[in-house]
């Protein structure tokens, strides 16, 4: 089935994709995409992520781009407001801002 879908997709789009039959089997039997699993572990919700990106872009348009320290402070404030004492005192983590910027580099 995976080979047939790959061939059909290639015919229609002229792009080659590879489907792993084990991944498809897992998804059919209740598994989840790794992207969805990772999103569940994220400190920020999707809405908060959009808010942070919009905030960064707005400040940059004013000529005041955020540095990593200020970005971390903003993310920490959002998480503390939603999670309260369940959020660690140290915040999102030392390398969180670098991963955030890399993940959303197409927009930032």
DSSP file (Angstrom, degrees, kcal/mol; ACC not computed):
  #  RESIDUE AA STRUCTURE BP1 BP2  ACC     N-H-->O    O-->H-N    N-H-->O    O-->H-N    TCO  KAPPA ALPHA  PHI   PSI    X-CA   Y-CA   Z-CA
    1    1 A X     >        0   0    0      0, 0.0     4,-2.5     0, 0.0     5,-0.2   0.000 360.0 360.0 360.0 -43.7    0.0    0.0    0.0
    2    2 A X  H  >  +     0   0    0      1,-0.2     4,-2.6     2,-0.2     5,-0.2   0.913 360.0  50.5 -60.9 -42.3    2.8    2.4    0.9
    3    3 A X  H  > S+     0   0    0      1,-0.2     4,-2.4     2,-0.2    -1,-0.2   0.888 110.5  49.8 -63.3 -39.5    4.5    1.7   -2.5
    4    4 A X  H  > S+     0   0    0      2,-0.2     4,-2.5     1,-0.2    -2,-0.2   0.920 112.2  46.7 -65.6 -43.8    1.3    2.4   -4.3
    5    5 A X  H  X S+     0   0    0     -4,-2.5     4,-2.6     2,-0.2     5,-0.2   0.909 111.9  51.4 -65.8 -41.2    0.7    5.7   -2.5
    6    6 A X  H  X S+     0   0    0     -4,-2.6     4,-2.4    -5,-0.2    11,-0.2   0.935 112.1  46.5 -58.8 -46.8    4.3    6.7   -3.1
    7    7 A X  H  X S+     0   0    0     -4,-2.4     4,-2.4     2,-0.2    -2,-0.2   0.911 113.0  48.6 -64.1 -43.5    4.0    6.0   -6.8
    8    8 A X  H  X S+     0   0    0     -4,-2.5     4,-2.3     2,-0.2    -1,-0.2   0.919 112.0  49.1 -63.4 -43.5    0.7    7.8   -7.2
    9    9 A X  H  X S+     0   0    0     -4,-2.6     4,-2.8     1,-0.2     6,-0.5   0.913 111.1  50.2 -62.3 -42.3    2.0   10.9   -5.3
   10   10 A X  H  X S+     0   0    0     -4,-2.4     4,-2.3    -5,-0.2    -2,-0.2   0.912 110.6  49.8 -63.2 -42.4    5.1   11.0   -7.5
   11   11 A X  H  < S+     0   0    0     -4,-2.4    -1,-0.2     1,-0.2    -2,-0.2   0.912 116.8  40.9 -60.7 -42.9    2.9   10.7  -10.6
   12   12 A X  H  < S+     0   0    0     -4,-2.3    -2,-0.2    -5,-0.2    -1,-0.2   0.864 131.9  20.9 -76.5 -36.6    0.7   13.6   -9.5
   13   13 A X  H  < S-     0   0    0     -4,-2.8    -3,-0.2     2,-0.2    -2,-0.2   0.579  89.5-128.5-111.8 -12.2    3.3   16.0   -8.0
   14   14 A X  S  < S+     0   0    0     -4,-2.3     2,-0.4    -5,-0.4    -4,-0.2   0.728  73.7 117.9  64.5  22.3    6.6   14.9   -9.6
   15   15 A X        -     0   0    0     -6,-0.5     2,-0.5    -5,-0.1    -1,-0.3  -0.947  62.4-131.8-119.5 141.6    8.0   14.7   -6.1
   16   16 A X        +     0   0    0     -2,-0.4     2,-0.3    -3,-0.1    -9,-0.1  -0.799  27.7 175.4 -96.1 129.8    9.3   11.6   -4.5
   17   17 A X        -     0   0    0     -2,-0.5     2,-0.5   -11,-0.2    -7,-0.1  -0.913  19.9-143.4-126.3 158.1    8.2   10.7   -0.9
   18   18 A X        -     0   0    0     -2,-0.3     2,-0.5     2,-0.0   -15,-0.1  -0.984  10.4-162.5-125.3 123.3    9.0    7.7    1.2
   19   19 A X        -     0   0    0     -2,-0.5     2,-0.6   -17,-0.1   -13,-0.1  -0.895  13.9-140.3-105.2 130.9    6.4    6.2    3.5
   20   20 A X     >  -     0   0    0     -2,-0.5     4,-2.2     1,-0.1     5,-0.2  -0.798   6.1-149.5 -89.9 121.5    7.5    3.8    6.2
   21   21 A X  H  > S+     0   0    0     -2,-0.6     4,-2.4     1,-0.2    -1,-0.1   0.812  96.7  55.4 -63.6 -29.5    5.0    1.0    6.5
   22   22 A X  H  > S+     0   0    0      2,-0.2     4,-2.6     1,-0.2    -1,-0.2   0.908 108.0  48.8 -68.8 -41.1    5.7    0.7   10.3
   23   23 A X  H  > S+     0   0    0      2,-0.2     4,-2.4     1,-0.2    -2,-0.2   0.932 112.6  47.6 -62.7 -45.6    4.8    4.3   10.9
   24   24 A X  H  X S+     0   0    0     -4,-2.2     4,-2.5     2,-0.2    -2,-0.2   0.926 111.7  50.6 -61.6 -44.8    1.6    4.0    8.9
   25   25 A X  H  X S+     0   0    0     -4,-2.4     4,-1.6     1,-0.2    -2,-0.2   0.920 110.7  49.4 -58.8 -45.0    0.7    0.8   10.8
   26   26 A X  H  <>S+     0   0    0     -4,-2.6     5,-3.1     1,-0.2    -1,-0.2   0.905 111.2  49.1 -61.9 -42.0    1.3    2.6   14.1
   27   27 A X  H ><5S+     0   0    0     -4,-2.4     3,-1.3     1,-0.2    -1,-0.2   0.899 109.1  52.1 -65.4 -40.5   -0.8    5.6   13.1
   28   28 A X  H 3<5S+     0   0    0     -4,-2.5    -1,-0.2     1,-0.3    -2,-0.2   0.833 109.0  52.6 -63.1 -31.9   -3.7    3.3   11.9
   29   29 A X  T 3<5S-     0   0    0     -4,-1.6    -1,-0.3    -5,-0.2    -2,-0.2  -0.021 134.6 -79.9 -99.3  30.0   -3.6    1.6   15.3
   30   30 A X  T < 5S+     0   0    0     -3,-1.3    -3,-0.2     1,-0.2    -2,-0.1   0.467  84.8 137.2  95.7   2.0   -3.8    4.7   17.4
   31   31 A X      < -     0   0    0     -5,-3.1     2,-0.3    -6,-0.2    -1,-0.2  -0.140  42.7-133.0 -70.6 175.9   -0.3    6.0   17.4
   32   32 A X        -     0   0    0      2,-0.0    -1,-0.1     3,-0.0     2,-0.0  -0.934  21.2 -94.6-132.4 157.3    0.5    9.6   16.9
   33   33 A X     >  -     0   0    0     -2,-0.3     4,-2.3     1,-0.1     3,-0.2  -0.367  32.5-124.2 -65.3 146.5    2.9   11.7   14.8
   34   34 A X  H  > S+     0   0    0      1,-0.2     4,-2.9     2,-0.2     5,-0.2   0.866 112.0  58.4 -61.9 -35.1    6.1   12.6   16.5
   35   35 A X  H  > S+     0   0    0      1,-0.2     4,-2.0     2,-0.2    -1,-0.2   0.901 107.8  46.2 -61.0 -40.3    5.4   16.3   15.9
   36   36 A X  H  > S+     0   0    0     -3,-0.2     4,-1.6     2,-0.2    -2,-0.2   0.900 112.0  50.9 -68.5 -40.5    2.2   16.0   17.8
   37   37 A X  H  X S+     0   0    0     -4,-2.3     4,-0.8     1,-0.2    -2,-0.2   0.929 112.1  46.8 -61.3 -45.5    3.9   14.1   20.6
   38   38 A X  H >X S+     0   0    0     -4,-2.9     3,-0.7     1,-0.2     4,-0.5   0.868 107.4  57.2 -65.6 -35.9    6.6   16.8   20.8
   39   39 A X  H >< S+     0   0    0     -4,-2.0     3,-0.9     1,-0.2    -1,-0.2   0.851 101.1  57.6 -63.2 -33.7    4.0   19.5   20.8
   40   40 A X  H 3< S+     0   0    0     -4,-1.6    -1,-0.2     1,-0.2    -2,-0.2   0.789 106.4  49.5 -66.2 -26.5    2.3   18.0   23.9
   41   41 A X  H << S+     0   0    0     -4,-0.8    -1,-0.2    -3,-0.7    -2,-0.2   0.522  87.7 114.1 -88.4  -6.6    5.7   18.4   25.7
   42   42 A X    <<  -     0   0    0     -3,-0.9    -3,-0.0    -4,-0.5    -4,-0.0  -0.338  66.0-139.4 -69.2 143.8    6.1   22.0   24.7
   43   43 A X  S    S+     0   0    0     49,-0.1     2,-0.3     2,-0.1    -1,-0.1   0.901  87.8  59.1 -66.4 -40.2    6.0   24.7   27.4
   44   44 A X  S    S-     0   0    0      1,-0.1    -2,-0.1     4,-0.0     2,-0.1  -0.681  81.9-130.2 -94.5 142.8    4.0   27.0   25.1
   45   45 A X     >  -     0   0    0     -2,-0.3     4,-2.4     1,-0.1     5,-0.2  -0.342  35.7-101.9 -73.8 169.1    0.6   26.2   23.6
   46   46 A X  H  > S+     0   0    0      1,-0.2     4,-2.2     2,-0.2     5,-0.2   0.898 125.4  50.9 -60.8 -39.5    0.2   26.8   19.9
   47   47 A X  H  > S+     0   0    0      1,-0.2     4,-2.1     2,-0.2    -1,-0.2   0.907 110.4  48.4 -65.5 -41.4   -1.7   30.0   20.7
   48   48 A X  H  > S+     0   0    0      2,-0.2     4,-2.6     1,-0.2    -2,-0.2   0.880 108.6  54.5 -66.2 -37.4    1.1   31.2   23.0
   49   49 A X  H  X S+     0   0    0     -4,-2.4     4,-2.5     2,-0.2    -2,-0.2   0.934 109.1  47.6 -60.4 -45.8    3.7   30.4   20.3
   50   50 A X  H  X S+     0   0    0     -4,-2.2     4,-2.7     1,-0.2    -1,-0.2   0.893 110.9  52.4 -61.6 -39.5    1.8   32.5   17.8
   51   51 A X  H  X S+     0   0    0     -4,-2.1     4,-2.4     2,-0.2    -2,-0.2   0.916 109.7  48.0 -62.8 -43.6    1.7   35.3   20.4
   52   52 A X  H  X S+     0   0    0     -4,-2.6     4,-2.7     2,-0.2    -2,-0.2   0.928 112.4  48.7 -63.6 -45.3    5.4   35.2   21.0
   53   53 A X  H  X S+     0   0    0     -4,-2.5     4,-2.6     1,-0.2     5,-0.2   0.933 112.5  47.9 -61.7 -45.5    6.2   35.2   17.3
   54   54 A X  H  X S+     0   0    0     -4,-2.7     4,-2.5     1,-0.2    -1,-0.2   0.904 112.3  50.2 -60.4 -41.6    3.8   38.2   16.8
   55   55 A X  H  X S+     0   0    0     -4,-2.4     4,-2.5     2,-0.2     5,-0.2   0.921 111.0  48.3 -62.7 -46.0    5.4   40.0   19.7
   56   56 A X  H  X S+     0   0    0     -4,-2.7     4,-2.2     1,-0.2    10,-0.2   0.926 114.2  46.4 -60.9 -45.6    8.9   39.4   18.4
   57   57 A X  H  X S+     0   0    0     -4,-2.6     4,-2.1    -5,-0.2    -2,-0.2   0.882 111.5  51.6 -66.6 -38.5    8.0   40.6   14.9
   58   58 A X  H  X S+     0   0    0     -4,-2.5     4,-1.1    -5,-0.2    -2,-0.2   0.941 111.7  45.7 -64.7 -46.7    6.2   43.7   16.2
   59   59 A X  H  <>S+     0   0    0     -4,-2.5     5,-2.8     1,-0.2     3,-0.4   0.901 111.8  52.4 -62.9 -39.7    9.1   44.7   18.4
   60   60 A X  H ><5S+     0   0    0     -4,-2.2     3,-1.4     1,-0.2     5,-0.2   0.876 105.0  55.7 -63.5 -36.8   11.5   44.1   15.5
   61   61 A X  H 3<5S+     0   0    0     -4,-2.1    -1,-0.2     1,-0.3    -2,-0.2   0.772 105.4  52.9 -67.3 -24.5    9.3   46.3   13.2
   62   62 A X  T 3<5S-     0   0    0     -4,-1.1    -1,-0.3    -3,-0.4    -2,-0.2   0.479 125.5-105.1 -84.8  -3.5    9.7   49.1   15.7
   63   63 A X  T < 5S+     0   0    0     -3,-1.4     2,-0.2    -4,-0.3    -3,-0.2   0.667  94.1 107.6  87.5  17.7   13.5   48.7   15.6
   64   64 A X      < -     0   0    0     -5,-2.8    -3,-0.1    -6,-0.2    -4,-0.1  -0.593  50.1-172.4-125.9  69.4   13.8   46.9   19.0
   65   65 A X        -     0   0    0     -5,-0.2     2,-0.2    -2,-0.2    -8,-0.1  -0.316  26.9-112.8 -65.0 146.2   14.5   43.2   18.3
   66   66 A X        -     0   0    0    -10,-0.2     2,-0.2     4,-0.1    -1,-0.1  -0.536  23.4-144.8 -76.8 140.4   14.4   40.9   21.2
   67   67 A X     >  -     0   0    0     -2,-0.2     4,-2.3     1,-0.1     5,-0.2  -0.469  36.5 -94.6 -90.6 176.6   17.6   39.3   22.4
   68   68 A X  H  > S+     0   0    0      1,-0.2     4,-2.2     2,-0.2     5,-0.2   0.846 124.0  54.8 -63.9 -33.8   17.6   35.8   23.8
   69   69 A X  H  > S+     0   0    0      2,-0.2     4,-2.2     1,-0.2    -1,-0.2   0.941 111.1  43.4 -65.4 -46.3   17.3   37.0   27.4
   70   70 A X  H  > S+     0   0    0      2,-0.2     4,-2.3     1,-0.2    -2,-0.2   0.870 112.1  53.8 -68.0 -36.4   14.2   39.1   26.7
   71   71 A X  H  X S+     0   0    0     -4,-2.3     4,-2.3     2,-0.2    -1,-0.2   0.924 109.8  48.0 -62.4 -43.8   12.7   36.3   24.6
   72   72 A X  H  X S+     0   0    0     -4,-2.2     4,-3.0     1,-0.2    20,-0.2   0.913 110.0  52.3 -62.0 -43.8   13.1   33.9   27.5
   73   73 A X  H  X S+     0   0    0     -4,-2.2     4,-2.2     1,-0.2    -1,-0.2   0.910 110.2  48.4 -59.4 -42.5   11.6   36.4   29.9
   74   74 A X  H  X S+     0   0    0     -4,-2.3     4,-2.0     2,-0.2    -2,-0.2   0.929 113.5  46.2 -65.6 -44.7    8.5   36.8   27.7
   75   75 A X  H  X S+     0   0    0     -4,-2.3     4,-2.5     1,-0.2     5,-0.2   0.913 111.5  52.7 -63.9 -42.1    8.1   33.0   27.4
   76   76 A X  H  X S+     0   0    0     -4,-3.0     4,-2.7     1,-0.2     5,-0.2   0.903 107.5  52.1 -60.2 -41.6    8.6   32.5   31.1
   77   77 A X  H  X S+     0   0    0     -4,-2.2     4,-2.1     2,-0.2    -1,-0.2   0.920 110.7  47.4 -61.4 -44.2    5.9   35.1   31.9
   78   78 A X  H  X S+     0   0    0     -4,-2.0     4,-1.6     1,-0.2    -2,-0.2   0.927 114.5  46.1 -62.7 -44.9    3.4   33.4   29.6
   79   79 A X  H  X S+     0   0    0     -4,-2.5     4,-3.4     1,-0.2     5,-0.4   0.898 112.3  49.9 -67.5 -40.3    4.1   30.0   31.1
   80   80 A X  H  X S+     0   0    0     -4,-2.7     4,-1.9     1,-0.2    -1,-0.2   0.882 108.2  54.3 -65.3 -37.1    4.0   31.2   34.7
   81   81 A X  H  < S+     0   0    0     -4,-2.1    -1,-0.2    -5,-0.2    -2,-0.2   0.885 119.8  32.3 -64.2 -37.5    0.6   32.9   34.0
   82   82 A X  H  < S+     0   0    0     -4,-1.6    -2,-0.2    -5,-0.2    -1,-0.2   0.883 130.7  31.0 -86.5 -41.0   -0.9   29.7   32.7
   83   83 A X  H >< S-     0   0    0     -4,-3.4     3,-1.9     1,-0.2    -3,-0.2   0.657  80.6-174.7 -98.1 -17.7    0.9   27.0   34.8
   84   84 A X  G >< S-     0   0    0     -4,-1.9     3,-1.6    -5,-0.4    -1,-0.2  -0.340  72.4  -2.5  59.9-132.0    1.6   28.9   38.1
   85   85 A X  G 3  S+     0   0    0      1,-0.3    -1,-0.3    -2,-0.1     4,-0.1   0.606 124.3  73.2 -71.7 -11.0    3.7   26.9   40.5
   86   86 A X  G <  S+     0   0    0     -3,-1.9     2,-0.4    -6,-0.1    -1,-0.3   0.645  82.2  84.9 -74.9 -13.5    3.8   23.9   38.2
   87   87 A X  S <  S-     0   0    0     -3,-1.6     5,-0.1    -7,-0.1   -11,-0.0  -0.757  94.1-106.4 -89.7 133.2    6.2   25.9   36.0
   88   88 A X    >   -     0   0    0     -2,-0.4     3,-1.4     3,-0.2    -2,-0.1  -0.238  17.1-128.4 -61.0 144.1    9.8   25.6   37.1
   89   89 A X  T 3  S+     0   0    0      1,-0.3    -1,-0.1    -4,-0.1     3,-0.1   0.826 108.4  60.0 -59.0 -33.3   11.4   28.7   38.8
   90   90 A X  T 3  S-     0   0    0      1,-0.2     3,-0.5     2,-0.1    -1,-0.3   0.620 104.3-139.2 -75.4 -12.1   14.3   28.5   36.4
   91   91 A X    <   -     0   0    0     -3,-1.4    -1,-0.2     1,-0.2    -3,-0.2  -0.509  49.5 -22.8  92.0-158.1   12.0   29.0   33.4
   92   92 A X  S    S-     0   0    0    -20,-0.2    -1,-0.2     1,-0.2     2,-0.1   0.703 102.1 -89.7 -70.8 -22.1   11.9   27.4   30.0
   93   93 A X    >   -     0   0    0     -3,-0.5     3,-0.6     1,-0.1     4,-0.4  -0.414  32.3 -84.7 126.0 158.1   15.6   26.4   30.0
   94   94 A X  T 3  S+     0   0    0      1,-0.2     3,-0.2    -2,-0.1     4,-0.2   0.868 124.9  31.3 -64.8 -39.4   19.0   27.7   29.0
   95   95 A X  T 3> S+     0   0    0      1,-0.2     4,-1.9     2,-0.1     3,-0.2   0.337  88.8 103.2-102.7   5.3   18.8   26.7   25.3
   96   96 A X  H <> S+     0   0    0     -3,-0.6     4,-2.7     1,-0.2     5,-0.2   0.903  79.1  51.9 -57.5 -44.9   15.1   27.1   24.8
   97   97 A X  H  > S+     0   0    0     -4,-0.4     4,-2.7    -3,-0.2    -1,-0.2   0.877 108.1  51.6 -63.9 -37.2   15.3   30.4   22.9
   98   98 A X  H  > S+     0   0    0     -3,-0.2     4,-2.2     2,-0.2    -1,-0.2   0.911 112.9  44.9 -65.6 -41.6   17.8   29.0   20.4
   99   99 A X  H  X S+     0   0    0     -4,-1.9     4,-2.8     2,-0.2    -2,-0.2   0.895 112.9  52.0 -67.6 -39.4   15.6   26.0   19.7
  100  100 A X  H  X S+     0   0    0     -4,-2.7     4,-2.0    -5,-0.2    -2,-0.2   0.939 111.6  45.5 -61.6 -48.1   12.5   28.3   19.4
  101  101 A X  H  < S+     0   0    0     -4,-2.7     7,-0.2     1,-0.2    -1,-0.2   0.908 114.8  48.2 -63.7 -41.8   14.2   30.6   17.0
  102  102 A X  H >< S+     0   0    0     -4,-2.2     3,-1.2    -5,-0.2    -2,-0.2   0.920 111.3  50.0 -64.8 -42.8   15.5   27.7   14.9
  103  103 A X  H 3< S+     0   0    0     -4,-2.8     3,-0.3     1,-0.3    -1,-0.2   0.859 121.3  34.2 -63.6 -35.7   12.2   26.0   14.8
  104  104 A X  T >X S+     0   0    0     -4,-2.0     4,-2.0    -5,-0.2     3,-1.8  -0.013  78.9 123.4-109.5  27.8   10.4   29.2   13.7
  105  105 A X  T <4  +     0   0    0     -3,-1.2    -1,-0.2     1,-0.3    -2,-0.1   0.742  65.1  67.3 -64.6 -23.0   13.2   30.5   11.5
  106  106 A X  T 34 S+     0   0    0     -3,-0.3    -1,-0.3    -4,-0.2    -2,-0.1   0.724 115.5  27.5 -68.4 -19.0   10.9   30.7    8.5
  107  107 A X  T <4        0   0    0     -3,-1.8    -2,-0.2    -6,-0.2    -1,-0.2   0.642 360.0 360.0-113.3 -23.0    8.9   33.4   10.3
  108  108 A X     <        0   0    0     -4,-2.0    -3,-0.2    -7,-0.2    -2,-0.1   0.451 360.0 360.0 -97.5 360.0   11.5   35.1   12.6
